[in-house]
């Protein structure tokens, strides 16, 4: 599988499916699948931080 940037919701869903399958395989860290899992997880985290940010309760919440 070629790893590409996550730019759309479709890309995000696809990456989540791949990561889910990799997690079930429980690959060792220094294997191709282990590295793929690490890279995809990092890309997913960055995409979610940018597109699915959740404000903390401190920001604009009721007091």
CHARMM internal coordinates of N, CA and C (Angstrom, degrees):
IC EDIT
DIST 1 N 1 CA 1.4511
DIST 1 CA 1 C 1.5202
ANGL 1 N 1 CA 1 C 109.51
DIST 1 C 2 N 1.2920
ANGL 1 CA 1 C 2 N 115.99
DIHE 1 N 1 CA 1 C 2 N 131.88
DIST 2 N 2 CA 1.4591
ANGL 1 C 2 N 2 CA 121.55
DIHE 1 CA 1 C 2 N 2 CA 176.34
DIST 2 CA 2 C 1.5304
ANGL 2 N 2 CA 2 C 108.51
DIHE 1 C 2 N 2 CA 2 C -82.94
DIST 2 C 3 N 1.3169
ANGL 2 CA 2 C 3 N 116.72
DIHE 2 N 2 CA 2 C 3 N 132.88
DIST 3 N 3 CA 1.4631
ANGL 2 C 3 N 3 CA 120.91
DIHE 2 CA 2 C 3 N 3 CA 178.59
DIST 3 CA 3 C 1.5188
ANGL 3 N 3 CA 3 C 108.27
DIHE 2 C 3 N 3 CA 3 C -93.37
DIST 3 C 4 N 1.3309
ANGL 3 CA 3 C 4 N 115.47
DIHE 3 N 3 CA 3 C 4 N 126.35
DIST 4 N 4 CA 1.4627
ANGL 3 C 4 N 4 CA 121.63
DIHE 3 CA 3 C 4 N 4 CA -179.28
DIST 4 CA 4 C 1.5228
ANGL 4 N 4 CA 4 C 109.04
DIHE 3 C 4 N 4 CA 4 C -128.84
DIST 4 C 5 N 1.3278
ANGL 4 CA 4 C 5 N 118.11
DIHE 4 N 4 CA 4 C 5 N 163.02
DIST 5 N 5 CA 1.4623
ANGL 4 C 5 N 5 CA 120.48
DIHE 4 CA 4 C 5 N 5 CA 177.48
DIST 5 CA 5 C 1.5302
ANGL 5 N 5 CA 5 C 111.17
DIHE 4 C 5 N 5 CA 5 C -58.83
DIST 5 C 6 N 1.3193
ANGL 5 CA 5 C 6 N 115.27
DIHE 5 N 5 CA 5 C 6 N 151.01
DIST 6 N 6 CA 1.4622
ANGL 5 C 6 N 6 CA 121.32
DIHE 5 CA 5 C 6 N 6 CA 175.64
DIST 6 CA 6 C 1.5192
ANGL 6 N 6 CA 6 C 106.32
DIHE 5 C 6 N 6 CA 6 C -95.67
DIST 6 C 7 N 1.3229
ANGL 6 CA 6 C 7 N 115.85
DIHE 6 N 6 CA 6 C 7 N 109.85
DIST 7 N 7 CA 1.4697
ANGL 6 C 7 N 7 CA 120.61
DIHE 6 CA 6 C 7 N 7 CA -175.36
DIST 7 CA 7 C 1.5252
ANGL 7 N 7 CA 7 C 113.24
DIHE 6 C 7 N 7 CA 7 C -114.27
DIST 7 C 8 N 1.3206
ANGL 7 CA 7 C 8 N 117.19
DIHE 7 N 7 CA 7 C 8 N -22.10
DIST 8 N 8 CA 1.4661
ANGL 7 C 8 N 8 CA 120.78
DIHE 7 CA 7 C 8 N 8 CA -175.00
DIST 8 CA 8 C 1.5244
ANGL 8 N 8 CA 8 C 109.99
DIHE 7 C 8 N 8 CA 8 C -130.56
DIST 8 C 9 N 1.3316
ANGL 8 CA 8 C 9 N 115.30
DIHE 8 N 8 CA 8 C 9 N 167.90
DIST 9 N 9 CA 1.4642
ANGL 8 C 9 N 9 CA 119.75
DIHE 8 CA 8 C 9 N 9 CA 176.00
DIST 9 CA 9 C 1.5279
ANGL 9 N 9 CA 9 C 110.52
DIHE 8 C 9 N 9 CA 9 C -61.74
DIST 9 C 10 N 1.3281
ANGL 9 CA 9 C 10 N 116.81
DIHE 9 N 9 CA 9 C 10 N -35.69
DIST 10 N 10 CA 1.4663
ANGL 9 C 10 N 10 CA 120.22
DIHE 9 CA 9 C 10 N 10 CA 178.03
DIST 10 CA 10 C 1.5275
ANGL 10 N 10 CA 10 C 110.26
DIHE 9 C 10 N 10 CA 10 C -63.51
DIST 10 C 11 N 1.3365
ANGL 10 CA 10 C 11 N 116.84
DIHE 10 N 10 CA 10 C 11 N -44.60
DIST 11 N 11 CA 1.4665
ANGL 10 C 11 N 11 CA 120.78
DIHE 10 CA 10 C 11 N 11 CA 176.37
DIST 11 CA 11 C 1.5272
ANGL 11 N 11 CA 11 C 110.21
DIHE 10 C 11 N 11 CA 11 C -58.95
DIST 11 C 12 N 1.3283
ANGL 11 CA 11 C 12 N 115.84
DIHE 11 N 11 CA 11 C 12 N -41.67
DIST 12 N 12 CA 1.4593
ANGL 11 C 12 N 12 CA 122.21
DIHE 11 CA 11 C 12 N 12 CA -178.86
DIST 12 CA 12 C 1.5257
ANGL 12 N 12 CA 12 C 110.55
DIHE 11 C 12 N 12 CA 12 C -62.51
DIST 12 C 13 N 1.3255
ANGL 12 CA 12 C 13 N 116.90
DIHE 12 N 12 CA 12 C 13 N -48.14
DIST 13 N 13 CA 1.4701
ANGL 12 C 13 N 13 CA 120.74
DIHE 12 CA 12 C 13 N 13 CA 179.53
DIST 13 CA 13 C 1.5309
ANGL 13 N 13 CA 13 C 110.97
DIHE 12 C 13 N 13 CA 13 C -61.66
DIST 13 C 14 N 1.3220
ANGL 13 CA 13 C 14 N 116.35
DIHE 13 N 13 CA 13 C 14 N -41.27
DIST 14 N 14 CA 1.4623
ANGL 13 C 14 N 14 CA 120.32
DIHE 13 CA 13 C 14 N 14 CA 179.00
DIST 14 CA 14 C 1.5245
ANGL 14 N 14 CA 14 C 110.65
DIHE 13 C 14 N 14 CA 14 C -62.55
DIST 14 C 15 N 1.3169
ANGL 14 CA 14 C 15 N 116.65
DIHE 14 N 14 CA 14 C 15 N -45.72
DIST 15 N 15 CA 1.4634
ANGL 14 C 15 N 15 CA 120.99
DIHE 14 CA 14 C 15 N 15 CA 179.74
DIST 15 CA 15 C 1.5256
ANGL 15 N 15 CA 15 C 110.89
DIHE 14 C 15 N 15 CA 15 C -62.42
DIST 15 C 16 N 1.3290
ANGL 15 CA 15 C 16 N 117.50
DIHE 15 N 15 CA 15 C 16 N -39.62
DIST 16 N 16 CA 1.4640
ANGL 15 C 16 N 16 CA 120.80
DIHE 15 CA 15 C 16 N 16 CA 178.34
DIST 16 CA 16 C 1.5279
ANGL 16 N 16 CA 16 C 111.14
DIHE 15 C 16 N 16 CA 16 C -62.77
DIST 16 C 17 N 1.3279
ANGL 16 CA 16 C 17 N 116.96
DIHE 16 N 16 CA 16 C 17 N -40.66
DIST 17 N 17 CA 1.4711
ANGL 16 C 17 N 17 CA 120.23
DIHE 16 CA 16 C 17 N 17 CA 178.21
DIST 17 CA 17 C 1.5295
ANGL 17 N 17 CA 17 C 110.92
DIHE 16 C 17 N 17 CA 17 C -63.71
DIST 17 C 18 N 1.3228
ANGL 17 CA 17 C 18 N 116.43
DIHE 17 N 17 CA 17 C 18 N -42.91
DIST 18 N 18 CA 1.4681
ANGL 17 C 18 N 18 CA 120.56
DIHE 17 CA 17 C 18 N 18 CA -179.87
DIST 18 CA 18 C 1.5274
ANGL 18 N 18 CA 18 C 110.09
DIHE 17 C 18 N 18 CA 18 C -64.45
DIST 18 C 19 N 1.3270
ANGL 18 CA 18 C 19 N 117.00
DIHE 18 N 18 CA 18 C 19 N -44.61
DIST 19 N 19 CA 1.4639
ANGL 18 C 19 N 19 CA 120.81
DIHE 18 CA 18 C 19 N 19 CA 179.70
DIST 19 CA 19 C 1.5262
ANGL 19 N 19 CA 19 C 110.33
DIHE 18 C 19 N 19 CA 19 C -62.71
DIST 19 C 20 N 1.3114
ANGL 19 CA 19 C 20 N 117.08
DIHE 19 N 19 CA 19 C 20 N -41.77
DIST 20 N 20 CA 1.4621
ANGL 19 C 20 N 20 CA 120.58
DIHE 19 CA 19 C 20 N 20 CA 178.71
DIST 20 CA 20 C 1.5305
ANGL 20 N 20 CA 20 C 110.91
DIHE 19 C 20 N 20 CA 20 C -58.69
DIST 20 C 21 N 1.3247
ANGL 20 CA 20 C 21 N 116.34
DIHE 20 N 20 CA 20 C 21 N -44.81
DIST 21 N 21 CA 1.4659
ANGL 20 C 21 N 21 CA 120.51
DIHE 20 CA 20 C 21 N 21 CA 178.77
DIST 21 CA 21 C 1.5298
ANGL 21 N 21 CA 21 C 110.97
DIHE 20 C 21 N 21 CA 21 C -64.75
DIST 21 C 22 N 1.3236
ANGL 21 CA 21 C 22 N 116.85
DIHE 21 N 21 CA 21 C 22 N -40.11
DIST 22 N 22 CA 1.4628
ANGL 21 C 22 N 22 CA 120.32
DIHE 21 CA 21 C 22 N 22 CA 179.66
DIST 22 CA 22 C 1.5252
ANGL 22 N 22 CA 22 C 111.27
DIHE 21 C 22 N 22 CA 22 C -66.51
DIST 22 C 23 N 1.3285
ANGL 22 CA 22 C 23 N 117.28
DIHE 22 N 22 CA 22 C 23 N -40.09
DIST 23 N 23 CA 1.4624
ANGL 22 C 23 N 23 CA 121.06
DIHE 22 CA 22 C 23 N 23 CA 179.60
DIST 23 CA 23 C 1.5289
ANGL 23 N 23 CA 23 C 109.89
DIHE 22 C 23 N 23 CA 23 C -61.04
DIST 23 C 24 N 1.3171
ANGL 23 CA 23 C 24 N 116.87
DIHE 23 N 23 CA 23 C 24 N -40.13
DIST 24 N 24 CA 1.4664
ANGL 23 C 24 N 24 CA 120.34
DIHE 23 CA 23 C 24 N 24 CA 178.51
DIST 24 CA 24 C 1.5247
ANGL 24 N 24 CA 24 C 111.40
DIHE 23 C 24 N 24 CA 24 C -62.75
DIST 24 C 25 N 1.3259
ANGL 24 CA 24 C 25 N 117.48
DIHE 24 N 24 CA 24 C 25 N -31.25
DIST 25 N 25 CA 1.4680
ANGL 24 C 25 N 25 CA 121.60
DIHE 24 CA 24 C 25 N 25 CA 179.15
DIST 25 CA 25 C 1.5266
ANGL 25 N 25 CA 25 C 111.88
DIHE 24 C 25 N 25 CA 25 C -77.49
DIST 25 C 26 N 1.3427
ANGL 25 CA 25 C 26 N 116.82
DIHE 25 N 25 CA 25 C 26 N -21.04
DIST 26 N 26 CA 1.4636
ANGL 25 C 26 N 26 CA 123.36
DIHE 25 CA 25 C 26 N 26 CA 179.97
DIST 26 CA 26 C 1.5349
ANGL 26 N 26 CA 26 C 112.07
DIHE 25 C 26 N 26 CA 26 C 50.85
DIST 26 C 27 N 1.3449
ANGL 26 CA 26 C 27 N 116.85
DIHE 26 N 26 CA 26 C 27 N 59.49
DIST 27 N 27 CA 1.4671
ANGL 26 C 27 N 27 CA 119.64
DIHE 26 CA 26 C 27 N 27 CA -177.30
DIST 27 CA 27 C 1.5282
ANGL 27 N 27 CA 27 C 112.27
DIHE 26 C 27 N 27 CA 27 C -71.05
DIST 27 C 28 N 1.3112
ANGL 27 CA 27 C 28 N 115.45
DIHE 27 N 27 CA 27 C 28 N 151.88
DIST 28 N 28 CA 1.4630
ANGL 27 C 28 N 28 CA 120.40
DIHE 27 CA 27 C 28 N 28 CA 174.68
DIST 28 CA 28 C 1.5275
ANGL 28 N 28 CA 28 C 108.92
DIHE 27 C 28 N 28 CA 28 C -69.50
DIST 28 C 29 N 1.3410
ANGL 28 CA 28 C 29 N 117.75
DIHE 28 N 28 CA 28 C 29 N 148.20
DIST 29 N 29 CA 1.4700
ANGL 28 C 29 N 29 CA 121.19
DIHE 28 CA 28 C 29 N 29 CA -174.81
DIST 29 CA 29 C 1.5294
ANGL 29 N 29 CA 29 C 115.41
DIHE 28 C 29 N 29 CA 29 C -57.02
DIST 29 C 30 N 1.3151
ANGL 29 CA 29 C 30 N 118.70
DIHE 29 N 29 CA 29 C 30 N -39.30
DIST 30 N 30 CA 1.4673
ANGL 29 C 30 N 30 CA 120.51
DIHE 29 CA 29 C 30 N 30 CA -174.25
DIST 30 CA 30 C 1.5249
ANGL 30 N 30 CA 30 C 113.59
DIHE 29 C 30 N 30 CA 30 C -94.82
DIST 30 C 31 N 1.3256
ANGL 30 CA 30 C 31 N 116.41
DIHE 30 N 30 CA 30 C 31 N 27.93
DIST 31 N 31 CA 1.4611
ANGL 30 C 31 N 31 CA 121.32
DIHE 30 CA 30 C 31 N 31 CA 176.54
DIST 31 CA 31 C 1.5276
ANGL 31 N 31 CA 31 C 108.16
DIHE 30 C 31 N 31 CA 31 C -108.41
DIST 31 C 32 N 1.3173
ANGL 31 CA 31 C 32 N 118.24
DIHE 31 N 31 CA 31 C 32 N 162.92
DIST 32 N 32 CA 1.4716
ANGL 31 C 32 N 32 CA 119.10
DIHE 31 CA 31 C 32 N 32 CA 177.77
DIST 32 CA 32 C 1.5338
ANGL 32 N 32 CA 32 C 112.95
DIHE 31 C 32 N 32 CA 32 C -54.95
DIST 32 C 33 N 1.3323
ANGL 32 CA 32 C 33 N 117.68
DIHE 32 N 32 CA 32 C 33 N -42.88
DIST 33 N 33 CA 1.4691
ANGL 32 C 33 N 33 CA 119.16
DIHE 32 CA 32 C 33 N 33 CA 179.25
DIST 33 CA 33 C 1.5263
ANGL 33 N 33 CA 33 C 111.59
DIHE 32 C 33 N 33 CA 33 C -69.73
DIST 33 C 34 N 1.3167
ANGL 33 CA 33 C 34 N 117.42
DIHE 33 N 33 CA 33 C 34 N -35.39
DIST 34 N 34 CA 1.4602
ANGL 33 C 34 N 34 CA 120.54
DIHE 33 CA 33 C 34 N 34 CA 176.99
DIST 34 CA 34 C 1.5195
ANGL 34 N 34 CA 34 C 111.58
DIHE 33 C 34 N 34 CA 34 C -64.73
DIST 34 C 35 N 1.3153
ANGL 34 CA 34 C 35 N 116.01
DIHE 34 N 34 CA 34 C 35 N -41.00
DIST 35 N 35 CA 1.4629
ANGL 34 C 35 N 35 CA 120.14
DIHE 34 CA 34 C 35 N 35 CA 177.88
DIST 35 CA 35 C 1.5251
ANGL 35 N 35 CA 35 C 110.97
DIHE 34 C 35 N 35 CA 35 C -68.98
DIST 35 C 36 N 1.3251
ANGL 35 CA 35 C 36 N 116.73
DIHE 35 N 35 CA 35 C 36 N -38.82
DIST 36 N 36 CA 1.4695
ANGL 35 C 36 N 36 CA 121.19
DIHE 35 CA 35 C 36 N 36 CA 177.31
DIST 36 CA 36 C 1.5324
ANGL 36 N 36 CA 36 C 109.66
DIHE 35 C 36 N 36 CA 36 C -61.28
DIST 36 C 37 N 1.3298
ANGL 36 CA 36 C 37 N 116.67
DIHE 36 N 36 CA 36 C 37 N -43.14
DIST 37 N 37 CA 1.4641
ANGL 36 C 37 N 37 CA 121.33
DIHE 36 CA 36 C 37 N 37 CA 178.35
DIST 37 CA 37 C 1.5251
ANGL 37 N 37 CA 37 C 110.86
DIHE 36 C 37 N 37 CA 37 C -60.98
DIST 37 C 38 N 1.3131
ANGL 37 CA 37 C 38 N 116.99
DIHE 37 N 37 CA 37 C 38 N -44.30
DIST 38 N 38 CA 1.4634
ANGL 37 C 38 N 38 CA 121.15
DIHE 37 CA 37 C 38 N 38 CA -179.91
DIST 38 CA 38 C 1.5282
ANGL 38 N 38 CA 38 C 111.78
DIHE 37 C 38 N 38 CA 38 C -63.53
DIST 38 C 39 N 1.3266
ANGL 38 CA 38 C 39 N 116.91
DIHE 38 N 38 CA 38 C 39 N -46.03
DIST 39 N 39 CA 1.4644
ANGL 38 C 39 N 39 CA 120.93
DIHE 38 CA 38 C 39 N 39 CA -178.46
DIST 39 CA 39 C 1.5296
ANGL 39 N 39 CA 39 C 110.70
DIHE 38 C 39 N 39 CA 39 C -66.20
DIST 39 C 40 N 1.3228
ANGL 39 CA 39 C 40 N 117.06
DIHE 39 N 39 CA 39 C 40 N -46.72
DIST 40 N 40 CA 1.4687
ANGL 39 C 40 N 40 CA 119.54
DIHE 39 CA 39 C 40 N 40 CA 179.99
DIST 40 CA 40 C 1.5264
ANGL 40 N 40 CA 40 C 111.37
DIHE 39 C 40 N 40 CA 40 C -63.12
DIST 40 C 41 N 1.3208
ANGL 40 CA 40 C 41 N 117.23
DIHE 40 N 40 CA 40 C 41 N -39.08
DIST 41 N 41 CA 1.4658
ANGL 40 C 41 N 41 CA 120.27
DIHE 40 CA 40 C 41 N 41 CA 178.33
DIST 41 CA 41 C 1.5239
ANGL 41 N 41 CA 41 C 111.04
DIHE 40 C 41 N 41 CA 41 C -61.64
DIST 41 C 42 N 1.3201
ANGL 41 CA 41 C 42 N 116.55
DIHE 41 N 41 CA 41 C 42 N -40.51
DIST 42 N 42 CA 1.4623
ANGL 41 C 42 N 42 CA 121.10
DIHE 41 CA 41 C 42 N 42 CA 177.97
DIST 42 CA 42 C 1.5233
ANGL 42 N 42 CA 42 C 111.04
DIHE 41 C 42 N 42 CA 42 C -65.22
DIST 42 C 43 N 1.3287
ANGL 42 CA 42 C 43 N 117.04
DIHE 42 N 42 CA 42 C 43 N -42.95
DIST 43 N 43 CA 1.4697
ANGL 42 C 43 N 43 CA 120.64
DIHE 42 CA 42 C 43 N 43 CA 178.42
DIST 43 CA 43 C 1.5264
ANGL 43 N 43 CA 43 C 111.22
DIHE 42 C 43 N 43 CA 43 C -64.45
DIST 43 C 44 N 1.3253
ANGL 43 CA 43 C 44 N 116.97
DIHE 43 N 43 CA 43 C 44 N -42.18
DIST 44 N 44 CA 1.4686
ANGL 43 C 44 N 44 CA 120.86
DIHE 43 CA 43 C 44 N 44 CA 178.88
DIST 44 CA 44 C 1.5234
ANGL 44 N 44 CA 44 C 109.99
DIHE 43 C 44 N 44 CA 44 C -62.78
DIST 44 C 45 N 1.3201
ANGL 44 CA 44 C 45 N 116.64
DIHE 44 N 44 CA 44 C 45 N -45.28
DIST 45 N 45 CA 1.4624
ANGL 44 C 45 N 45 CA 120.59
DIHE 44 CA 44 C 45 N 45 CA 179.50
DIST 45 CA 45 C 1.5253
ANGL 45 N 45 CA 45 C 111.04
DIHE 44 C 45 N 45 CA 45 C -58.85
DIST 45 C 46 N 1.3224
ANGL 45 CA 45 C 46 N 117.60
DIHE 45 N 45 CA 45 C 46 N -44.43
DIST 46 N 46 CA 1.4672
ANGL 45 C 46 N 46 CA 121.27
DIHE 45 CA 45 C 46 N 46 CA 179.86
DIST 46 CA 46 C 1.5254
ANGL 46 N 46 CA 46 C 110.83
DIHE 45 C 46 N 46 CA 46 C -64.76
DIST 46 C 47 N 1.3260
ANGL 46 CA 46 C 47 N 117.20
DIHE 46 N 46 CA 46 C 47 N -42.80
DIST 47 N 47 CA 1.4695
ANGL 46 C 47 N 47 CA 120.84
DIHE 46 CA 46 C 47 N 47 CA 179.49
DIST 47 CA 47 C 1.5263
ANGL 47 N 47 CA 47 C 110.07
DIHE 46 C 47 N 47 CA 47 C -63.03
DIST 47 C 48 N 1.3307
ANGL 47 CA 47 C 48 N 116.89
DIHE 47 N 47 CA 47 C 48 N -45.78
DIST 48 N 48 CA 1.4641
ANGL 47 C 48 N 48 CA 120.20
DIHE 47 CA 47 C 48 N 48 CA -178.38
DIST 48 CA 48 C 1.5219
ANGL 48 N 48 CA 48 C 111.60
DIHE 47 C 48 N 48 CA 48 C -66.38
DIST 48 C 49 N 1.3179
ANGL 48 CA 48 C 49 N 116.97
DIHE 48 N 48 CA 48 C 49 N -37.15
DIST 49 N 49 CA 1.4627
ANGL 48 C 49 N 49 CA 119.87
DIHE 48 CA 48 C 49 N 49 CA 178.23
DIST 49 CA 49 C 1.5275
ANGL 49 N 49 CA 49 C 110.37
DIHE 48 C 49 N 49 CA 49 C -61.72
DIST 49 C 50 N 1.3165
ANGL 49 CA 49 C 50 N 116.29
DIHE 49 N 49 CA 49 C 50 N -37.30
DIST 50 N 50 CA 1.4639
ANGL 49 C 50 N 50 CA 121.08
DIHE 49 CA 49 C 50 N 50 CA -177.61
DIST 50 CA 50 C 1.5288
ANGL 50 N 50 CA 50 C 112.41
DIHE 49 C 50 N 50 CA 50 C -81.12
DIST 50 C 51 N 1.3249
ANGL 50 CA 50 C 51 N 117.49
DIHE 50 N 50 CA 50 C 51 N -40.99
DIST 51 N 51 CA 1.4632
ANGL 50 C 51 N 51 CA 120.95
DIHE 50 CA 50 C 51 N 51 CA -170.70
DIST 51 CA 51 C 1.5244
ANGL 51 N 51 CA 51 C 115.13
DIHE 50 C 51 N 51 CA 51 C -105.50
DIST 51 C 52 N 1.3093
ANGL 51 CA 51 C 52 N 117.56
DIHE 51 N 51 CA 51 C 52 N -14.30
DIST 52 N 52 CA 1.4607
ANGL 51 C 52 N 52 CA 120.65
DIHE 51 CA 51 C 52 N 52 CA -177.74
DIST 52 CA 52 C 1.5227
ANGL 52 N 52 CA 52 C 110.46
DIHE 51 C 52 N 52 CA 52 C -131.16
DIST 52 C 53 N 1.3083
ANGL 52 CA 52 C 53 N 116.69
DIHE 52 N 52 CA 52 C 53 N 36.67
DIST 53 N 53 CA 1.4587
ANGL 52 C 53 N 53 CA 120.88
DIHE 52 CA 52 C 53 N 53 CA -177.40
DIST 53 CA 53 C 1.5223
ANGL 53 N 53 CA 53 C 110.50
DIHE 52 C 53 N 53 CA 53 C -64.44
DIST 53 C 54 N 1.3080
ANGL 53 CA 53 C 54 N 114.66
DIHE 53 N 53 CA 53 C 54 N 140.03
DIST 54 N 54 CA 1.4609
ANGL 53 C 54 N 54 CA 121.03
DIHE 53 CA 53 C 54 N 54 CA 176.63
DIST 54 CA 54 C 1.5184
ANGL 54 N 54 CA 54 C 106.62
DIHE 53 C 54 N 54 CA 54 C -113.60
DIST 54 C 55 N 1.3293
ANGL 54 CA 54 C 55 N 115.94
DIHE 54 N 54 CA 54 C 55 N 121.43
DIST 55 N 55 CA 1.4570
ANGL 54 C 55 N 55 CA 119.76
DIHE 54 CA 54 C 55 N 55 CA 178.83
DIST 55 CA 55 C 1.5197
ANGL 55 N 55 CA 55 C 109.59
DIHE 54 C 55 N 55 CA 55 C -66.69
DIST 55 C 56 N 1.3231
ANGL 55 CA 55 C 56 N 114.95
DIHE 55 N 55 CA 55 C 56 N 144.41
DIST 56 N 56 CA 1.4565
ANGL 55 C 56 N 56 CA 118.96
DIHE 55 CA 55 C 56 N 56 CA 176.39
DIST 56 CA 56 C 1.5234
ANGL 56 N 56 CA 56 C 108.78
DIHE 55 C 56 N 56 CA 56 C -73.52
DIST 56 C 57 N 1.3171
ANGL 56 CA 56 C 57 N 117.61
DIHE 56 N 56 CA 56 C 57 N 156.94
DIST 57 N 57 CA 1.4665
ANGL 56 C 57 N 57 CA 120.26
DIHE 56 CA 56 C 57 N 57 CA -179.68
DIST 57 CA 57 C 1.5279
ANGL 57 N 57 CA 57 C 112.74
DIHE 56 C 57 N 57 CA 57 C -59.50
DIST 57 C 58 N 1.3302
ANGL 57 CA 57 C 58 N 117.88
DIHE 57 N 57 CA 57 C 58 N -22.37
DIST 58 N 58 CA 1.4614
ANGL 57 C 58 N 58 CA 121.45
DIHE 57 CA 57 C 58 N 58 CA -179.02
DIST 58 CA 58 C 1.5239
ANGL 58 N 58 CA 58 C 112.29
DIHE 57 C 58 N 58 CA 58 C -68.87
DIST 58 C 59 N 1.3258
ANGL 58 CA 58 C 59 N 117.42
DIHE 58 N 58 CA 58 C 59 N -25.62
DIST 59 N 59 CA 1.4605
ANGL 58 C 59 N 59 CA 121.20
DIHE 58 CA 58 C 59 N 59 CA -174.32
DIST 59 CA 59 C 1.5213
ANGL 59 N 59 CA 59 C 110.88
DIHE 58 C 59 N 59 CA 59 C -88.35
DIST 59 C 60 N 1.3008
ANGL 59 CA 59 C 60 N 116.42
DIHE 59 N 59 CA 59 C 60 N 101.31
DIST 60 N 60 CA 1.4575
ANGL 59 C 60 N 60 CA 120.95
DIHE 59 CA 59 C 60 N 60 CA 172.15
DIST 60 CA 60 C 1.5113
ANGL 60 N 60 CA 60 C 115.19
DIHE 59 C 60 N 60 CA 60 C 71.97
DIST 60 C 61 N 1.3042
ANGL 60 CA 60 C 61 N 118.33
DIHE 60 N 60 CA 60 C 61 N 11.89
DIST 61 N 61 CA 1.4621
ANGL 60 C 61 N 61 CA 120.25
DIHE 60 CA 60 C 61 N 61 CA 179.36
DIST 61 CA 61 C 1.5172
ANGL 61 N 61 CA 61 C 111.22
DIHE 60 C 61 N 61 CA 61 C -77.24
DIST 61 C 62 N 1.2928
ANGL 61 CA 61 C 62 N 115.90
DIHE 61 N 61 CA 61 C 62 N 168.40
DIST 62 N 62 CA 1.4642
ANGL 61 C 62 N 62 CA 119.79
DIHE 61 CA 61 C 62 N 62 CA 177.91
DIST 62 CA 62 C 1.5113
ANGL 62 N 62 CA 62 C 109.25
DIHE 61 C 62 N 62 CA 62 C -76.07
DIST 62 C 63 N 1.3099
ANGL 62 CA 62 C 63 N 115.97
DIHE 62 N 62 CA 62 C 63 N 149.86
DIST 63 N 63 CA 1.4631
ANGL 62 C 63 N 63 CA 120.02
DIHE 62 CA 62 C 63 N 63 CA -179.43
DIST 63 CA 63 C 1.4919
ANGL 63 N 63 CA 63 C 111.59
DIHE 62 C 63 N 63 CA 63 C -108.87
END
COOR INIT
IC SEED 1 N 1 CA 1 C
IC BUILD
